[in-house]
């Protein structure tokens, strides 16, 4: 993670900006996620894994002839990864 994202003051500023920009009925949950966790096994929750699954889902979504099962599979993989990231963040 770049140094500015490790700075607690910058994080507070960025979180405040996100909360200020959200409508009053939305309460954002902000997670600071590393590309990959140090010494983590392959496939562990991290931004690199999420981005790969996001691009896969996006390419399935943008194709005209993608069947529903394929789209559902890539969506489910994306959701499971997001749940893993949230669980890892809450356990820290």
Secondary structure by P-SEA (a helix, b strand, c coil): cccccccaaaaaaaaaaaaaaccccbbbbbbbccccccccccccccaaaaaaaaaaaaaaaacccccaaaaaaaaaaaaaaaaaaaaaaaac
